[in-house]
Amino acid sequence: MPKQTNPQLVRRLKYFSEILGGMVFLVGLAALVGWQFDVIFLKRILPSLPIIAPNTAFSFFLGGIVLLLVASPKTGEKRHLKAVIYIFSSFIALVGFFTLLEYLFGVNFGIDRLLFSAAQGEAAVRMSPQSAFNFLMVGVSLLFIAGQEEKKVKVGQAIILLAGIVSLVSLFGFIYNISSFYTISPFKGMAAHTAVSFTMVFFSVLLIFPDFGFMRIFVIRGLSGLAARRLLFVLVCMMIAEVLATIGRRTNFYGYSFEILIHLVVILGSFVYLIFFAFRSLDELGKMETSLAKSQELDRSKTEFVGLASHQLRTPLTAISWYTEMLLKKDFGDLNAKQMDYLGEIYAGNQRMIDLVDDLLNTSRIDMGTLKIKPELVNLAEVMENTLNEFSPQLNQKNISIEKKFSRNLPLSKLDSEHLGIVFQNILSNAVKYTSPKGKIMVEMRRQNSHILVKIADNGWGIPAVQQKKIFTKLFRADNVRKRDTEGTGLGLYIARAIVKKSGGKIWFESKENKGTTFYITFKV
């Protein structure tokens, strides 16, 4: 079962993502203002550093808008905002793509003069190759992130990592004054605020959906999530301290020897913190293991008690069922109509109790690992026919039609016929129970390579999509089922899957709410 996330932490990180997106927007806007009114400081922070290209500034301006829109919970409800996201993201990706083509093939598409052509002069200011690559990655990443689906978000996160690496290398190039980190000779280098903005974009994309993908480890509850957050905190603190130490020495605030001392103190401090956290975590882990052992022992005791109680109940319930059947058959004399009705109710209630006891017995055997399979050559079609005959009264009562498609000459399979019948009973029981009157159930059996495929389909209530992952878990019943049918234990499919798995087979399903459910089971020939 996947660990739960901390919703409060998720909200905080999303909020921080919005702040970063807003800062990216402001950087792009400031640079555009710098080009419009020829404010040198807004175009390049220092005279010795590269100038930010107009296309770069405009792409950051659009990227900031996209980040703010994606982070907003209201965007998903408004199609026109989603259209804006896709258009702007595509534009950013295309600007990066065509600029890369210009560098690779020595062509000129004229895109560098789309903005502020007069202010650039004769030589157009083109974004650096690193910036072009990053904008391509950022645009494509935003297109995936905008889908707000977990699989697409994971792809977007993976793509943005490439842009993050390039931006961080360039940023450290400025910090440590290594021009080769942010310049690919002989081309123009990346501007300082460009590197900062790409770094903000990188973190903003990762934090928009922190509960998806590899970012999830940082927001889950429990020891693993706490450890991930602590390690990230130490890493960030070390990077900040190292950068500040280097800047202090470069500005002659202190000498090289003092800088070395700061580096040493930072490393030692980080190790002391991690050691303290590790030993404290080990103590917590020890307590958790002790608690888990006690919990497992208690759970085993409960399971043993349920198994014992169910076994003891089985005998008197069977006796009640046997005597009630004899009375209903009038083996001991005639009964009036009222007596027959009462006996019928007793018999039906007793049968429900027997089914419940059987489910509890099978569940306790599964949980304790004592479920024994006795394989023998079995005709699956014959077992299915016998099971269907058991449901004849319910099928006739609800006027449900059965369509059978059994391939001829199905090979025998080495299975436990009794347990195989339990699997078919549990699945067919749900199909009959949750199919409306005059509905239809289709049962198919055919050979599929080295397996026999069993398919049981109904056109009943179906299973809600959000709950389908839990359908084989113990004691689970879907919401739409519980509202319409108060009976049921939620153990049938749990038992069925355990038996199929123990028999070396596979079981899965497809379902649409209000359309029906199809179960598939395969067994080796």
N, C-alpha and C positions, 0 to 999 in steps of 0.2 A: 504493500500500500504506500503510495507516494506521500512524503512528509508534507505537512501543511506549512504554508507560508505565513509570515507575520504581516497582516494587512496594513498595520500602522506604518511599518517600515517601507512597505511597497508604496504607500501613498507619499511618504516623505521623499523617496527616491524619484518618483514621477514628478513631484513638485520641483525638485532640484533639476530634473531634466528640462522642465519648462523654463527655469531661470537661465540655464545654459543656452537654450534655444533663443531666448530673448536677447542674451548677450551677443550671440552670433549675428542676430538681426541688426543690433545696434552697431556692431563693428562694420558690417556691410554698408549700413546707412551712412555711418561717419565717413567711410572711405569714398562713397559716392558724393557726399557733400564736399569732401576734399578735392575731388576732381572737378566738380561743378564750379567751386569758388576758388580753386587753385590754393588750397590750404596745404602747404607742404607737409606739415606734421601729421596730418590725417592720411596722407598718401605714403609716407615713409617716416618711421619713428625717429630714426637718426640718419643724417646725411650719408653715412658710410654703408647703410643697409639698403637692400633692394626695395624698389617701389612696388606697391600693390597695383596690379593691373585692373582696369575698369571691369573686364569680364569677371575677374575674381571677386571684386567687391559686389557686383550685381548677383553673382551666384550665391554668395554668403547671405545677401539680403533675402533672396528667395528661399534659401535653405533654412534660415531662421524662421520664416513664416511657416514652412512645412513642418518643422519640428514643433512649433507651438500648436499647429492644427492637429497633428497626430497625437500629441500629448493631451489635448482637450477631450474630455469624455463626451462632449456634445457633438463632435465631428461625425461619429458613426451614424447618427440619426439624420444627417443632412447630406444628401447626395452631391449638391453643388460644391460643398467644401471638400468632399473626397475627390471630386473632379479637379479642383484647384491643386490638391496635393499631387495627383498623378501628373498633371500638366507641368507644374513647377519642377518636380523630381525628374521628369523626362528631359526638360530643358537643361537642368544642371548636368545630367549624364551626357547629353549630346554635346554640350559645350566642351566638357572634358574629352570626349571621344574625338571630336573633330580637331581639337588642339593637339592631341597626341598624334593624329594622322599628319598634321602639318609638320611636327617635329620629325616623325619617322620617315616621311617621303619627300620632305622639302617643298611642299606645296603651300599655297596661301589661299585659304577660302574667304578671306576678308572679314572673318568674324571678330578679329581684334579691334576693328574700327567701327563696330556697331554702336559703341558708346563713346562719347567725348572725342570724336575724331579730331576736331580742331585743337583741343587741349593737348593731345598727344604729340603733335608736331609731325615731322616727316617720318620718323621711325615709330612704328606702332609699338605700343607696350603690350607684350604678350605674356600671359601667365607662364610660370615655370613648368617644366615637364612633370615635376613632382606634384604640382598643384593640379595639372590636367589629369594625371592618373588618379589623384585623390577625389576630384570632382566626379569622375566616372564612377568610382567605387561608391561615393556618397549618394549619388543619384540613384544608382541601381539598388543600393541598400535601402534607401527611403521608399522605393517602389515596393519592395518586399515588406518592409515594416508597416506601410500604409494599409496592407491587407488585414492587419491585426489578428491574424490566425497564427497559432503557435508554430506550425511547421514553417510558414513564410517568415515569421519573426526570427526563427533560428538561422535561416539562410541569410537574412539581413544582418544579423549580428556577426556571422562568420565573414561576410564581405567587408563590413566596416572595420574589422580587425586589420585588414590590409592598409586601409587609409590611416588607421590609428598608429601603426608602426612607422609609416613614412612621416607623419606629422610629429610624433614624439622624437624621432631621430633628428628632424630639422630643428625642433625646439631646443634640444640639447646642443645642437650645433651653435645656436645663437648664445646659449648660456655659457658654454665653454669656449666660445670664439673659434670654432672649427668650421670654416666656410664650406669645406667639402661635404659637410653633413646636410647643408641646405642649398647647395649649388652643384649642378651637373655641368661641368665645363664642356663647351664654351658658351652654354646657354645662360639666360637670366636666372638668378637664384630666387628662392621663395622668400617673400617678405616676412618680417618678424611677426606682425599681427596676423598674417595668413597662417603661420604655423600655430599660433595661439588659437585662432578660430577653428582650425581643423581639429585641434586637440579637444576643444569644447564640443564640436560636432560629434566627435568620436564618443565621448562620455555621455552626451545627451542621447544619442541613438541607443546606447547600451542600457540606459536607465529609463527609457520610455516604458518598456515592459520588463522590469527586473524579475518578474515571476515566471519568465519564459527562458528556455534555452540554458546555456551555461551560466547565465547570471542568476539563475534560481538558487544556486548554492548559497548565495549571499543573503537571501531573504527567508530561507526556511527556518523553522523552529528547531530547537535541539542543539546538541553539541557540535555537529558538523557545520551547521550554519554559523554558530557563534565563532568557531575556530576560523572559518573562512573570512569572516568580517574582521576578526582580530589581526589575522595575518595581512589582510589588505590594508588595515589601518597602519600597521608597522611599516609596510612597504611605502605607503604614501608619505608617512612622517620621515622616513629615511631619505626619500627623494627630495622632499622639501628642504630638509636640513643640509643635505649635500649641495643642493643648488645655492642656498643662502650662504653656505661656507665659501663656495667658489666665488660668488659675486662679491662677498666681503673682501676677499684677498685681491680680486682684480681692481676694486676701487681703492686699494691701499688702506683699507680700514685696519687691517692687521697683516702680518707677514705670512710667509709660506709655512713656517714651523707651527704657528698657531692654527693654521688651516688643517694641518695634519693632525693636531691634537683634537680639533673639533670632529674630524672624520672618525678618529679612534673612539671618542666619547659616544658618538652616534651609534657606531657598530656595537660597542659594549652595552650601551643602554638598550638597544633592540634585543640583544641576546638575553639580557637579564629579564626583560619583560616577557619574552617568549618562554623562557625557562619557568618563570613564576606561573604563567598562564598554563603551561603544559602540565606541571605538577598539580596545580589546582584542578585542572580538567581530569587528570588521572584519578584524583580523589572522588570527584563527582561520578566518573565512569564506574569506579568500584562500587559506589553506593547504588548506582543504577543497575549494575549486574546483580548485586545482592537482592534488590527489589524485584528484578526480573525473574530470578531463580525462585523466589517465594511466590511470585505471581504464576509462574509456570506450574509449580507444585500444586498451588490452589486450583488452577485450571484443570490439571490432571485429576485431582480429587473429585472435582465437580463432574468431569466426564465419566469417571468410574462410577460415581453415584447415579448419574443419569442412566448409564448402561445397565447397572444392577437393578434400579427401580423399574426400568422399561422391561427388562427380562422377567421380573417378578409379576408385572402387570399383564404380560402377554398371556399367561396361563388362565387367569380368571376371565379375561376378556374373550378368549377363544371359547371357553366354556359357556359364557353368556350367549355368544353368537350361535353356538351349536344348539343349545336348548331353545333359543328363540326361533331358529329355523324349523325345529321340529314342531313347535307350537303353531307357527305360521302354516306349516304343511298339514296341520290338524292330525298329527300322529297320535295325540292323546284325547281326541274328541273335538266336537264342533265348538266354534267360538262365534259370538255375535259380531256385528260390523264394528261396533265401538272398540271391542277388545282387539280385533284385528288391526284397527288403526293405531291403537296404542302400542301394540307389539311391533308394528311396522316402524313407528318412531323410535322405539327402543333399539330395534335392529340397525336402523340407519345411523343412530348416534353411536352405537357400539362399534360399527364398522369404521366410523370416523376416528374413534379412539384407537382402534387397531392400526389404522393407517399412520396415525401420529406416533404410536409406540414403535411401529416398524421404522419410521423415519428417524426417531431418536436413537434406536438401537444401531441402525446403519451409520448415523452420524458419529456416535460414540466410538464405533469400530474404526471409522476413518480417522478420527482425531487421535486415537490411541495407536494407530498403525496395526490393528489386528484384523483388518478386513482381508479375508482370504478368498482368493480366486481359484476355482477348481476347473481348469479348462478341459473341454471335451469337444469332439466334432459336433457342431451345431448347425442346423438349417435356419438361417436368419429369417427367411420368409415365413417359416412355420411358427417361430416364436412371435413374430409380428402379427400373424393371423390370430393366434391364441389371445394376444393382448387386445387386439381390436374386438374380439368376441366378448371380452370382459366389459368393454365399454358400450355394448349394444343397447342396454336400457337407456343410458344417458343420451346416446346419439339419436335414438328413436324419439325420446322425449323432446329434444330440441330440434328435431327434424334436420339434423346435420348430415350432409351427404359425404361419403368417403370415396375418393378416387384412388385406386391402387395401380401402380405401375411397377410390377415385379419382372425383372428380366428372367427369361427362361434359363434353366440349368445353372442357377447360381451355385458356385462352389461352396462346400462346407467350410466353416471357419472354426478354429480351436478357441472357444470362448466358454465362459460359465453361463449356462442357459438361464439359471435362476437370477443371477445379477443382470444379465442382458434384459430379461423381462422387466426388472425394476427400472432400468434406464428407459425402455420404451413406455412403461406405465407412467413414469413421471412426466415425460415430454408430452405424451398423448393426453394425460390428465389435464395439463395446462391448456393444450390445444382445444379440448372439448369444453373446458370450463370457461375459457376466455373468448370463445367464438360465439357470436350472436345466433339466435334461432334462425334456421334455414341457411346457415353458413356452409362452408365447404372446407374439408381437410384433405390434403393430398399426401399420400405415402408412396415413396418411390425407393426402389432398391435396384442397383445395377453394379456391374463390375467396372472398376476404373483402374486400369493397369494391374498392379499387384494388390489392390485394395477393393473392398466392397463399400460402396457409398450408400448410406441410408439418409433419405431426405424426408422430413416431416414438415409440411407447410400448412398454415391456416390463414384465413382472412379475418382474423379477430381483432382484438384491441391494440395489439402491437406493444412495443416497449419504447418509452420516451428516449430520445437520442442521448440526453444528458445523463441518463441512468444506465445505459447499456453496459458500461464497464463493470458495474457491480452485480450483474445478473447472476453470476455463478457464485457469489459470496454467500456465506451462511446467514440464514434468517432474513435475507433481503427480499422485499416485495416492492415492485414499482408503484409509484403514486397512483397511476390511473387504475391499477388493479385493486389497491387497498380501498379506494373510494367506492368501487362498485361491488367488491366481494370481500366481506369481512373475514371469511374463513381462509385457511391456508397457513402454512408454517414458514415458507421461504426456504425449505430444506431440500425440495425435490431436485432442483437443478444442481445444487451443491453436491448431492449424492450422485447424480447422474454423471457429472464431470469426473468425480473421483473414481467411479467404477470404470468409465471409459479409459481414463488415464492409466489405471491399474491394469487394464486389459491390453494396453499397448496401442490404443486407438486415439483418435482426435475428435473433438466436438467443438463446433462454433455455430454462429447464427447470424442472420440478417433480419432486420426488423424496421418497420416504419409505423409510427403511431397511427392508429385507426385504419391501417392498411393490412396488417398481419405480420406474422413471424415465420421464418423458415429456419429449422435446425438441420445441421449437417453432421453426420457421424461417419467416420471411416474406420474400418477394421482391416487388418492384414489378412489375406487369404491363407 
